Amino acid sequence: MQNISNESPVSNVSNVFNGYSQNFDTSNSHNLKLNVEEIEKIPDYLVWTILNLIFFTVLSIPGLIFCIKTRDAKNSRQYSSALEMSKKCFISNVIATIIGVIILSIAVLAAIFYY
């Protein structure tokens, strides 16, 4: 036996929408504020990227790109994208710094032993 109601499907839809608008929960604004604070805490490594750009120009271009993408994602409040780009920026800055220091050390040692 089925329970058949006398209400029309249109009234059911309007009841759903009316109920939704009446029971709208505004407690998510607190969660939004926490997410904004969490997004702002994601580092973009701008200073490190600029230092890499000054000392190891070519090697720091990927870090600069990821730094800019991190800032764009933070401004558009995309937490996962900002976190991913921040990690890529960190990795590319580490690689650029290590390779740059190795190349700089070899150049200094070569200059010392050459003269």
Buried (B, 14 or more C-beta within 10 A) or exposed (E): EEEEEEEEEEEEEEEEEEEEEEEEEEEEEEEEEEEEEEBEEBBBBBEBBBBBBEBBEEBBBBBBBBBBBBBBBBEEEBBEBBBBBBBBBBEBBBBBBEEBEEEEEEEEEEEEEEE
